[in-house]
Amino acid sequence: MNGSFKHTLKACYLGYITQAIINNLAPLLFVTFQKQFQVSVEQLGLLISMNFFIQMVVDVLAARYVEQLGYRACLVVAHFLCVVGLAGLNFFPIWLPWPVVGLALAMGINAVGGGLIEVLVSPLVEALPGEQKASAMSMLHSFYCWGHMAVVLASTLYFNLFGLENWNYLPLLWALVPLANAFLFGRVPIRTLSEDGAGLSLSRLLSLRLFWLFFVLMICSGAAEQAMSQWSSLFAETGLGVSKTLGDLLGTCTFALLMGASRLFYGKKGSQIPLQTYLFVSASLCVGAYLLAVFAPWPLLSLVGCGFCGFSVGIMWPGVFSMASLYIPMGGTAMFGLLALAGDVGCSAGPGLVGMISGLADGELKAGLLASVIFPLLLVLLVPGLGRNKKMDGTDIKMKS
């Protein structure tokens, strides 16, 4: 074992960059998959939903068994699975008789690795020495956004240099990131929440009504984020009629940039802003951003809506995590696993709803995005209710469970 907890934190940052790669590389290639492999919009929606459904299953299993298997072993395996999944985007659609099955297999393997990373990295950072946990969590999740931006910018540069017809080499290059981080996690020091006695059993956690409020908030957070994120590239190309380069840069990339800026801002200034207020304002802005993307009379203004949606969803996922840790401080790994599950339910439901409604509307993505405004609207309605709940200590939890 080498290095300090600073190296552990850097490995966690790279873990979230890996998560960004496996979630956002494939959507940049959706139009290519449609043309080369004859994959329909409905099938693309099913692939997105399958990705997050598998992550949900992994979240449940990880919440129950990860401490028995060990954080280090799980993190190393998770990153190697991401290597296989990314490489599989190149090989599996060609090797298998049905390309869509090959894409599903590659994305499924990625989902297992990504699900493990998602469950393990946040509590790992929560357990590191230091104060200002909410700011640290927001800073951690900002690296998902910088990874998302890197995927868009570097992939766009690749397409312009080597041509979209050579897309199949790109996943192999991105696979180098999880490969390097697998070896890094094999060496850095690891400290877990259970070492501080902060692990709460699943049965006790599930008996808390307050936990279920956070569970619903996480569903809405994941759905509000991914409904726009997963479809913004295709929305820009086919729905707004702009070029792939312009759509990726002004839509997808701006979304990631502003989402990262929101998280970085709270990571730096979080101690000065009440998290509940920041969540409520962000959810309200998100409603407006969705409506602007759908109803704006000009394509570029719709892309502005896509971008500002990124800023508005930035605090949602890490903010709900941090609020849950504040209100249920003994939640431990089980709570992080189940909240990750809730987030992935939303990540599946949001893009899935867009795909389903768009399919019913003859491929009109604006109809699907309009339906998805329900998710940030629910956050607007539910976040104020957090202020009516008391923060729990160990005694409260024992009494209520």
N, C-alpha and C positions, 0 to 999 in steps of 0.2 A: 504493500500500500504506500503510495507516494502522494505528496502534495498536501495542501491545507483545505479548509472548508471553502476558500475562495475558488479553488479548482473544482470542488463539488458544485458550486454555484454556476460556474462556467459550463460544466457538463449538463446541468439542468437547462441552461439557456439553449445549448445545442440540441437538447431533447425536444424543446418546443419548436426549434427551427425544423427538426426532423418531422414533427407533427404537422407543421405548415406545408412541408414538401409533399407528404403523402395525401394531404387533404386537398391541395390546390393545384398540383401539377396536372392531374387527369382532366379537371374541368377546362384547362387551357386547350386541351386536345379534343374537346367534344365534337367540334365541327369536323375535325380530321377523322375521328372515329365514325361519324355519320357518313362521310364520303368514302372512306377506305373500306370500312367493315359493314356498311349499311345498318348502322345502329340507329333506332328511332329515338325521338324525344322521350317517349314513355320508357324505353329501355334505359336511357341515360338516367332518368329519374329513379328507376329501380336500382341502378348501380349505386347511385348516391345513397339511397335509403339503406341498401344492403351494407354499404361501408359502415354507416353509423349504427345499424342494428347489430352487426358483429361487435363493434366497439362496446355496445350496451351489454352484451353477454359477457364480454371480457371484464367490464367494470364490475358486474355482479360477482363473478368468480374471484376477481382480484381482491375485492373488498373482504371476501371471506378467507382466502387462502394465502395471500401474498406474504403475510408476516411469517407463516410457516415455511414458505419456500425461500424467503430471504429477498430483500430489496435488490442486492447487487446482482444475483443470478437472474432475477426477473428483468432487470433493466438491460443487461447484456443480451439476453435472449430476444427481448423486444426490439432492440436495434438491429440485430442480425435478421429478424423477420422482415423488417422494413427494407433491408438490403435485397432480400429475395423478392419481395413484392414489387419493388421498383424495377428490378431487372426483369421481372415477369411481365411488366407492361410491354416490354420489347419482344419477349420470346413467346409467351403463352398464346396470344391471339393467332400467331402463325403456326404454332405446333398443334393446336387443337382444331378439330374440324369445324367448330362453331366459334368464330372470333369473340362473340359477346361472352361466351363461357370463359374464354381465356382472360378477357378483361375482368370478369367477375372474380376469377381465381386470384389474379394479381392484386386486385383491390381488396379482396378478402384477407389475404395474407398481410397486406399493409394494415388493415383494420385491426388485426390481432396485435401487431406490434404497436400501433398507435394507441390502442386502448390501454395497453399496459403502461406506456409512457405517460399517458394522461392521468392515470390513477396514481402513479408513483411519484412523479416529479413535484407536484404541488405540496403534498405533505412532507416531502424531503426538504423543500425550501422552508416550509413552516417550522420544521424542527431545527433548522440551523440556528446557531447562536446569534443574538441581536434583537433589537426592538423594532418598532414600526413594521409590524407584520403585514398590514394592509398595503403599505407602500412597496414592500418587497414582493408581495404577490402580484401587484399591478405591474411592477417592473419585469418580473418573470414572464407574465403573459404578453408583455409588449414584444418579446422576442418571437412569439408566434407571428406577430404582424410583420416584423422585420424579415422573418423567414418567408412570409407570404410575398412581400415586396421583392425579395431576392429571386424567388421563383418566377415572378412575372417579368421582372426586368432582365434577368439573365436568360430566361427562356425566349423572350422576345428578341434579344440580341442574337441568340443562337439561330432562331428562325430566319432572321434577316441575313445572317452571315452564311448559313449552310442550307437554307431552304426548308420549308415545311415538310417536304417529302423525305427529309432525313431526320424526322422527329424521333425515330426509334432509338437513336443513340443518346438522346437527352436523358431519359430515365437512368441510364447506366452512369452518367456523370453525376447526377444527383444522389445516387446510391452511395457515393464516396462519403457523404456527410454522416449518415448513420453508421457506416463501417468504422470511421474514425472514432465516433463517440462510443461505440461498443467497447473499444479498447480503453478509452478514457474512463468509463464507468467501472471497468475492471480494476482500476488502480486508486481512485480517489477515496477519501474517508467518507463514510456514510453514517449519519445519525438519524434515528427515526423517532416519531412521536411516542411510540410505546415505551421508549427509554425514559420518558418523562412521566410515565404513568397516565398518559392522556388517552388511552384506548378505551372506547366504549363498545360494549357488545352490540351486535346487530339487533337483537331482540329489544334491548333497552332503547336504542336509537329509534327504532321504528315505532315505539310507543309514544314518542314525543310529537304533539301536534305542531309545535314550532318547527320541527324538522321538515314536516310535510309542506309547510309554507315555503321554506327554502327550496324544497324539491320542485315545486311548481314554478317558482321564480327561475330556477335553473333551466327548466324545460323551455320557458319563454325566452330566456337569454340565448340559448343555443339555436332556437328556431329563428329568432329575429336576426341573428348574425349570419347563419348559413343560408337562409332562404335567399338573401341578396348575394352573398359571397359566391355561392356555388353556381349561380345562374347569370352573374353580371357579364361575363365574357360573351356567352351565347346571346344574352339579351342585347348587348351592344351591337353584335354582328348582324343578327337576324331581325331583331325587333326594332332597332334604331337605324340600321342600314349603314353603319360606319365600318371602316376597315378593321381587320383583326388587330393590327398594331395600335390604332387609335383607341379601339374599344378596350384592349388590355391595359393600355397606359392610363387612359383617362377614367376608365371604369374600375376594373379590378385593382390596378395598382394604386389609384387614389384612395379606394376603399381601404386597402391595407395600410397605406401611409397614415391616413387620418385615424384609423383604429389604433395604430401604434402610437401616434401622437397623443391620443386621449389617455392611453395607459401610461405612457412615459410622463405626461403632465401630472397624473395623479401619483405616480411613483415618486416624483420630486416634490410635489406640493400637497400630498395627501393629508398630512397632519394638520393642514390649515382649513380643510374643507370637510364638512360632515358627509360621510359616505352615503348615507340614506338620501340626502338632498341631491348629491351628484347622480345617484342612480335614477331618481325621479325625473330630474331635468333631462338626463340622457334618454330615457324612455320616451319622454314627450317629443324631443327632437327627432327620435327615430320614427315616430308616427309621421311627422311632417316630411322626413326624408323619403319614406316609402311613397307617400302621396305625390311628392314632387317628381320622383322617378317615373311614376305611372302616368301622371296627368300633364306634365310639362309639354308645351306645344312645340318645342324644338329639341332635337336629339341631344345636343350638348348640355342643355339644361337638365335633361333626364339623367345624363351622366354625372352632373353635379349632385343630383339627388342620390345616386349610387354611392358617390364618394362620401357625402356627409352622413350617409347611413353608417359608414365605417366608423366615423368619429363617435356617433351616438351609441353604437353597440360596444365600443371599446372597453368600458368599465363594467359591463354587465356580468360577464363570466367571472373575472377575478373579484369583482365587487361582491357578488353573492357568496363566493367562497369565503371571502374575508368576513362578511357579515355573519355567516354561519359559524365561523371560528370564534367570533366575538360573543355571539349569543349562546353557543353550545361549545364551550371551550374544551370539553372532554370528548368531543366527537371522534377524534383520532382518524386512523386510516379508514375505518368502516364508513365514516361520514363522508370523507373525500371520495371514496369509491362510489358511494350511492349518489352523491351530487354529480360526479362525473357521468354516472349512468343517466341521471336526469338531463344533463346537458346534451348527451348523445341522443336521448329520446327527442329532444328539440331539434338537434342537428339533422336527424332523420325526418322528423315530421315537417319541418320548415321547407326544405327543398322538395320533399315528397309531395307536399301540398301544392307547391308551385307547378311541379310536373303534372300532377293529376288534373288540376284546374285548367292548366294550359292545354292539356290534351283534349279536355272536353270543349275547349274554346278554339278548336282547330289549330293548335300550336301557338296561340297568342299568349306570349309570356307576360304581357302586362296584366292579363286577367289573373294569372297565378300570383304575381307579386302583390296585386291589390288584395287578394284574399289573405296574404301573409301579414297584413297590417294588424291582424287580430293579436299577434304575439306581443309586439311592443305596447299595444293598447292595454293588454292584461297587466303588463308590468306597471303601467301608469296607475292602474286601479289597485294593485296589490302592494306595491312598495310602501305607501303611507301606512299600511297596517302593521309594519314592523315596529313602528314607534309605540304601539300599544302593548308590546310584549316585553317581559322582563328578561334581562340577561340571566342565564342560569349558572349556578356553581355546581360542584359535585353533590351537595346536599339536595338541591332542587331536583337534579336528575334522578337520584335514588328515590325520592318521594314520588315523583310523577311516573316512574317506570316500575 
